[in-house]
Amino acid sequence: MSLIDELKTTLNRDIENLGFLLWGIEVSGNHSSKHIRIFIDNEDSSITLDDCTKVNVQAREVLDNSETLNFDYSLEISSPGIDRTFFELNQLKDYLKENIQIKFEIDSRKQTVTGKLISVSDDCIEIENKKEGIIKINTSSYQTSKLIYKV
């Protein structure tokens, strides 16, 4: 199990008990010191600084008492923001007809496309852009994506 998967397993229940969704986790740093960034969301309202503080206090307590971490760490709690990164394919399903940017790999070449999200299934993501029309991306080649927010 990867470190991110271990952190999700360790923290998800506590974050949900506080009334939030665990949107995603990023980890950076080296083997002895890491920065852990946890993204939380809420179905009913925007994430506030107080929300981040509540989750920070709870997450720090859980992590300090967990055997998962064998390194020093700094912790940051954040909302995914209006230009949110998607950490899992199922998160995309709530953003159909929105503009997104998808990074994927075909034949060992990394590619990026931007357009309107048409559909998401277990096998395929369809995105439509003005230049190329509908583009079908096999989920096995999917790497990451983010919402393109336009005012």
C-alpha positions in Angstrom: 0.0 0.0 0.0 1.3 3.4 -0.9 1.9 6.1 1.7 -1.0 8.2 0.3 -3.3 5.1 0.5 -2.2 4.5 4.1 -2.9 8.2 4.9 -6.4 8.0 3.3 -7.2 4.9 5.3 -5.9 6.4 8.5 -7.6 9.8 8.2 -10.8 9.4 6.2 -13.1 8.4 9.0 -12.0 11.2 11.3 -12.4 13.8 8.5 -15.9 12.4 7.6 -16.8 12.5 11.3 -16.0 16.3 11.3 -18.5 16.7 8.4 -16.0 16.9 5.5 -15.0 14.9 2.5 -11.4 13.9 2.0 -10.9 15.2 -1.6 -7.2 14.2 -1.9 -3.8 14.0 -0.4 -0.4 15.2 -1.8 2.9 14.2 -0.3 6.3 15.8 -1.1 9.7 15.8 0.4 12.4 13.2 1.1 12.6 10.0 3.1 13.2 11.7 6.4 10.9 14.8 6.1 7.7 15.2 4.2 5.1 17.8 3.6 1.5 16.4 3.7 -1.2 18.4 2.0 -4.7 17.3 2.7 -7.6 18.6 0.6 -11.1 18.7 2.1 -14.4 19.5 0.6 -18.0 20.0 1.8 -21.2 19.4 -0.2 -23.1 22.2 1.4 -20.8 25.2 1.6 -17.3 26.6 0.9 -14.4 25.5 3.1 -13.4 28.1 5.6 -10.2 28.7 7.6 -12.0 27.4 10.7 -12.8 24.2 8.8 -9.2 23.7 7.9 -8.1 24.4 11.5 -10.5 21.8 12.8 -9.3 19.2 10.4 -5.6 20.1 11.1 -6.0 19.6 14.8 -7.7 16.2 14.4 -5.4 15.0 11.6 -2.3 16.0 13.6 -3.6 14.1 16.6 -4.3 11.0 14.5 -1.0 11.1 12.7 1.1 11.7 15.8 -0.5 8.6 17.4 -0.2 6.5 14.2 2.5 4.0 13.3 2.1 5.0 9.7 4.6 7.8 9.8 8.3 7.1 10.4 9.5 10.5 9.4 9.1 14.2 10.4 6.3 15.9 8.6 4.6 19.3 8.1 0.8 19.3 7.6 -1.3 21.6 5.5 -5.1 21.5 5.1 -6.7 23.2 2.2 -9.8 23.3 0.0 -9.5 21.9 -3.5 -10.2 25.4 -4.8 -12.1 26.5 -7.9 -9.4 25.1 -10.1 -9.4 21.8 -8.3 -7.2 18.8 -9.2 -9.1 15.5 -9.4 -7.4 12.7 -7.5 -9.8 9.9 -8.5 -11.7 9.2 -11.7 -15.1 9.0 -9.9 -14.6 12.7 -8.8 -14.9 13.7 -12.5 -18.5 12.4 -12.7 -19.8 15.4 -10.8 -18.3 17.8 -13.3 -19.8 16.7 -16.6 -20.1 19.6 -19.1 -17.4 21.5 -17.3 -14.1 22.5 -18.8 -11.2 20.4 -17.6 -7.6 19.7 -18.5 -6.6 16.0 -18.7 -3.0 14.7 -18.8 -2.5 11.2 -20.1 0.1 9.0 -21.8 -0.1 7.2 -25.2 2.8 5.2 -26.6 5.1 6.5 -23.9 4.3 10.1 -24.8 2.6 12.5 -22.4 -0.3 14.5 -23.8 -2.6 17.2 -22.4 -6.0 18.2 -23.7 -8.5 20.7 -22.6 -12.2 20.8 -23.3 -15.7 20.0 -22.1 -16.1 16.8 -20.1 -18.7 14.7 -21.9 -18.6 11.3 -20.1 -16.7 9.2 -17.6 -16.8 5.5 -17.3 -14.6 2.8 -15.8 -13.0 2.4 -19.3 -13.1 5.7 -21.0 -13.2 9.5 -20.5 -14.6 11.6 -23.3 -13.8 15.2 -23.7 -14.8 17.6 -26.5 -12.7 20.5 -27.7 -13.1 22.9 -30.6 -10.0 21.8 -32.4 -10.2 18.0 -32.3 -13.9 17.3 -31.6 -14.6 14.4 -29.2 -11.5 12.8 -27.8 -11.7 9.4 -26.1 -9.1 8.7 -23.5 -8.6 5.2 -22.1 -8.7 5.3 -18.3 -5.6 3.1 -18.2 -3.6 6.0 -19.8 -5.1 8.7 -17.5 -2.6 10.5 -15.3 -4.3 13.5 -13.8 -6.8 16.3 -14.5 -8.0 19.6 -13.1 -11.0 21.9 -13.5 -10.5 24.9 -15.7 -12.5 27.7 -14.0 -13.6 30.5 -16.3 -15.2 33.7 -15.0 
